[in-house]
Amino acid sequence: MFDSKKHDQINPPARLLMGPGPINADPRVLRAMSAQLVGQYDPAMTAYMNETMSLYRDIFVTQNRWTLLIDGTSRAAIEACLVSAITPGDKVLIPVFGRFGHLLKEIAERCGADVYVIEKAWGEVFTPNEIEIAIKSIKPTLLALVQGDTSTTMLQPLEEIGKICHDHGVLLYCDATASIVGNTLLTDDWQIDAVSCGLQKCLGGPSGSGPITLSEKFVEHVRKRHHVESGIKASHHIEGSGDRIRSNYFDLPMILDYWGEERLNHHTEATTMLYGARECARIVLQEGLDNCIARHELHGQAMYKGLAAMNLELFGDLNHKMSNVVGVVIPPGVDGEAIRKQMLLDFCIEIGTSFGPLAGKIWRIGTMGYNARKDTVLTTLAALENCLRISGHQLTPGAGIDAALVVYG
């Protein structure tokens, strides 16, 4: 039974989200998402769809025609790319250096792939030579890897991987959910065939829309499995000769038909999320993509230096860390979850823990999107210093703030 006292309007507590994502959405994105709905074939709506495609070409740094949104979280975008590209029995190679490499493995296995994995210890990344050796040995159809894995805070170098894949006739898919616009990603220059991401990290929006970009080579590959639902199929539609894609919702050829000139019905576009995704891209490009990346580098460096000055050990290969999130080894004798709880309840600041072999061993602190700012960095450092000091951790009071201020000049 409805109880007006128990079921009041949603009024979440004020939080500063300084973990590995999600982050606080930019107020401009939230305002855009409050706009009124229009029909999915209204000229205004289809114009917004085309504008969004154009904006995300600049975000992905690509000329790919097929640059669009998957309605769902970043994981939906990952799954759309993999379930559409992988025919059961295909060999798929996945370099795993954190939790989200294991996610790619799980999805590929569910697609019926013959999955091969090479692994690095969490906190390390792969060299191009290591990946090329595996490609030569396995001869996969597809290489799937993560650029920035927030579980370890490591950034996998990609500059040479695309050429290696193309030299050996392998498609390259990249999950850039946590890294895009906070770290350099050059889709065309690096010869990446498919990239997917989400809004809830450096793009400064909420989870719920998954931008993707697909090369012509990738589109040609998935269109071999093209299928049109019988209820809307017309005489001019041509079926693909390949195995039908096992998911209807994540069937990329059908989604391309929807975003293409024919606007062949597939689903009802998530209008509010499209407004938000469009605004995320517009804000980044208004700032300038290079400026946005530099902003993440600046505030990430200030956070990194501030934490190090507080007598804290930073996790992993720091030559290959993401600019927008840093791993902090929880000091001996310090209750990591108690610190996180105090940060949340006393200072209204959320920082993250990690998964798997790093569960309870590191904190993950992010400077992403709307939260990549000087005030959020200094506020987080000051709050964490006080929590650590109360817990008995030895540090020099004010050293973290001082170190960050040196970065800011």
ABEGO torsion letter per residue (X at the ends): XBBAAABBBBBBBBBBBABAOBBBBBAAAAAAAABBBBBAABAAAAAAAAAAAAAAAAAAGBABABBBBBBEBAAAAAAAAAAAABBBGBBBBBBBAEAAAAAAAAAAAAAGBBBBBBBBBBGBBBBAAAAAAAAAAAGBABBBBBABBAAAGBBBBAAAAAAAAAAAGBBBBBBAAAABGABBBBAAAAGBABBBBBAABAAGBBBGBBBBBBBAAAAAAAAAABBBBAAABBAABBBBABBBBABAAABAAAAAAAABAAGBBABBBBAAAAAAAAAAAAAAAAAEAAAAAAAAAAAAAAAAAAAAAAGBBBBEBAAABBAABBBBBBBBGBBAAAAAAAAAAAAGBBBBBBBEAABGABBBBBBBEAABBAAAAAAAAAAAAAAAAAAGBBBBBGAAAAAAAAAAX
